[in-house]
Amino acid sequence: MTAHRIDLGERVRVEVYGVRHHGPGSARAVRRALAEFGPDAVLIEGPPEADPLVELAADPGMEPPVALLAYAPGVTPGAEGAGGRRAAFWPFAEFSPEWQAVRYALGAGAAVRFCDLPAANQLVPASGEEEPTAEEPSTEKPSAEKPSAEELSAEEAPPEEGVRLDPLAWLARTAGYDDAERWWDDVVEHRDDAVSPFPAIAEAMAELRAQIEELPPSGLPPGYLRREEQREAHMRRALRRAVKEGHERIAVVCGAWHVPALLARVPASRDDQTLRNLPRAKVAMTWVPWTHGRLAHWSGYGAGVRSPGWYHHLFTAPDRPVERWLTDAARLLRAEDLHVSSAHVIEAVRLAGALAALRGRPLAGLDEVTEATRAVLCEGADLPLELIHRRMVVGERLGAVPDSTPMVPLQRDLAAEQRRLRLKPSALDQEQDLDLRRPLDLDRSRLLHRLRLLNVDWGVPREEGRSKGTFRESWTLMWRPEFDVELIEASAWGTTVLGAATTHAGNLAADAETLADLTSLAERCLLADLGDALPTVMRALSDRAAVDTDVAHLMAALPALVRALRYGDVRGTPTGPLRTVVDTVAVRICVGLPPAAAHLDDDAARVLLQQVDAVDSALSLLSDADHLARWRRTLAALIDHPHLHGLLEGRLTRLLLDSGDLPGVADRMARAVSVGAGPDRAAAWVEGFLSGGALVLVHDEELLRLLDGWIATLPGDSFTDVLPLLRRTFGAYAQAERRTIGERVRRLDAAPAARHAEADAFDPERAAPAAATALRILGWKAPS
Amino acid sequence: MTTDAVLRPHAEQLYADELARLAEHDDRPRPPGWRLSPWAVTTYLMGGELPDGTAVSPKYIGPRRLMEVAVATLATDRALLLLGVPGTAKTWVSEHLAAAVSGDSTLLVQGTAGTSEESVRYGWNYARLLAEGPSEAALVESPLMRAMRRGSVARVEELTRMPSDVQDTLITILSEKTLPVPELNSEVQARKGFTVIATANDRDRGVNELSSALRRRFNTVVLPLPETVEAEVDIVARRVSQIGSALELPETPAGLEEIRRVVTVFRELRSGMSADGRTKLKSPSGTLSTAEAISVVTSGLALAAHFGDGVLRAGDVAGGIVGAVVQDPVSDRVVWQEYLETVVRERPEWRDFYRACREVS
């Protein structure tokens, strides 16, 4: 029973507790063992830089889940993109053994030391030579190494690494359990003798390590083993230091894998050798609030916890965990107005028990409880089960840190950006005009747009700014204190403004409800220059566009997309993915339009008319020959559809006439306005045909003649029917256009053709200065 | 009549041998009234190998946990409701469960719009009733009543097709486990082992929703569509060969490639996403169940055998696929056209299929 204990000399006794990170069973066992052992110093696996911060854990304002955050202060966004993540988190939940050890030690007045390799050594940038302290021989340069190998979660790590990260889970899996906590429960917790499990764990780990070391090292990322060796060397060194400080009863809480290494007697000189000249990075540490949700999908200890809420329940529930859990689930469902009775809970408990028996397990675990919840409480429905998963299995618990905690990196990053861009926060509102052709202003604009994506509305664009052109932006800047809160919340998404905005844009894309939300998000991403987020947004956009059955939505989305595409060009943002989306949306519109255009009433036809116009102008703006050709083909096929509304038919005729794709327009018009067609249909046709611009009538004399002829030959009572419709069409024209048309009509009979062939010729030389000025006004040439 | 001449033998006849072997090797405790222990029932459904080397064929291809929940439900004498879209093997599972638990899958009430209360509770032999007055002898038992007397599993198919008032007669049976016969001033008390497996589908139109009172008395297991292409191809290939031999179709090599293609088309349209996960698609109004895939392939086989060159080709299945996909002539046609143009056309190895589909649509 002493495999986890060593005695150094007469007085000093060391106990090493190998735990599962975030394992409630381990947490309880650690708590029990510590109370029994009564150490005067507790060493915990974690970054030693956090030693000065550890007192905060006893602060009443500190509520787990919280995390120790180590980050490199003042690293530019560019370096983050190149070298991977420049921050590491060590999260602690209520049920983490480490947290329980910290709390116990602070309560009992024992010293607390973190004994892992310093974060300064773990956060070394990928290219070691940038560091001033990187003096080690070149063979040991950690070139391909990840900043912290533990950032890999146990699931995605290769098998051997998985064993090293969470050896207890591996033992559990070998024993046929998919949930290590249940294995722990079955093997450790449900034994009545309450014997400390740590000696057995130490023995098992020694055995496991001996076997693994015999295998050829395969599947591990390069540098992993060396990093591991360094970490264990540092743990031993911390242990020696604690002994030297005069502590006599020392407890060590670390990942189970490391237990044999800590117990091994290694000469101090060898560890010093291992730890000599490690590259260091500048690192700052702080506590940040954490959430169970973050604990679930990413964790600094690598051992990702898929069901933190369940673990929390296991740790806090005094007895009958299954019954309590199912009762809680029932209460949750009731709060959502789903009818769940106590009888349901009884049956669910019975089913969970029967399932556990069928699977040969002593007590129902999360799997059985979930199955029972689905089959009985949720009556087979997945939606309420998802609710339970979100609220209970993962849990929506958000931690809190006391006020005295140092700042989060996102705030520091913002401060650095503000200095760089010479934008000072001020509580008064300021106007700021940005000329996007200047790099400084462009960066300012991007920063403000990124902050807006993070709900930090420091700058608000002024409405009138939009109309001045694509290279000018006007902002109103005003700093409010609550932005700090927003920044701390946003720090969960990243440590820099760029990184956080990118992550958040991805989240927004995943949660977006409508196509319009996504198009606007895409536009915002372009404005904020979030090149990394754009593919995600574009994917979501193309997915949404694909399932949207309403071609009207697609048509409404296209103009904004094309605008974004053009706008991106102006700002120099890469728009490749956006282009793909535009392409598919355009194709889908062409496929979907014909069925959508049939059998419309007047109002619907009017709506569609506007959309057809918008799509047509958007596609013209895009000036892609393929798309235009396809679009025109679609329209040409549609135009002869028997059930097409007159308004649309007229409009399509006009569009195709403008593009020159339709022969015999005059015949068509004659046909449309001939006696065979009802007057209201003919008038609708004319309205559609003439809507939006009078110029065709001013310039195309033949058409004007045709129209004139039709009106002149209308029977008296039909004319009164048609008159309001015609008035509506012509009323939309400008006064000058109406007058010109009127004059044209008067001179119709005497109009001479080919009048201005001569006036069309121009002298390029004389026009050159004017053209240059125009280009400069448009901003296509920067002022010199 | 021997089993060979029967068009469709019952599960307990077809797999009598497996059941006997399972019972032989089953040393675990059996709940009262059960022929096999819950563990053996699970093995019977999911397949496995017995100590003597007998291979038990898998009856249900899908998540094991679902079958475990189903068996555990029956073992806690709760009623089991199998829910799912058409073609997810609900009836199949209920038949095999009944066969394994009670050795009898024939105590069956088929739910239709015309199912009457008599067929759920009991009816009368009217000649006898008039001649002798109400008596045990004049009583005509329903399958449910017989199951209660015997202590075995009763099956109710298509529960949601029954009128609501008939559904609700089940409430007393499920909660009190008795069936009162007021005419005789007596009752039938269910023996241990009695329980009910009901199936219902939640997708079809024209169903009568279960009352919540009845719903509460069931544990619900939702049978999903097959999870992976491989699983579904496996199911389709198995069933097609079984059906093909039962119908004594001329021997045709059921091209696994063609089956895979049919399954892929069905899965892509059903899930609204192309197999490589890169293109999202609209889903048609039909269910496109595995069962429909099976019938498309079977009829394709018949076409190939009788009218084609004896090999299952794209042209043989194209018609069936279009028929299965395009149920609503307007909206589904758009879906199908879009799918054809954006997905099928892009796959060079599917060119023959594309051409065949263009021909029939």
Interface residues (C-beta under 8 A of the other chain):
Chain A: H339 S341 A343 H344 E347 R350 L351 A354 L355 A357 L358 R359 D367 E371 A372 R374 A375 V376 C378 E379 G380 A381 D382 S542 D543 R544 A545 A546 V547 T549 T584 V587 R588 V591 G592 P595
Chain B: P38 W39 T42 R65 E68 V69 V71 A72 T73 A75 T76 R78 L81 L83 S212 R215 R216 F218 N219 T220 V221 V222 G272 T279 K280 L281 K282 S283 V330 S331 V334 Q337 E338 E341 T342
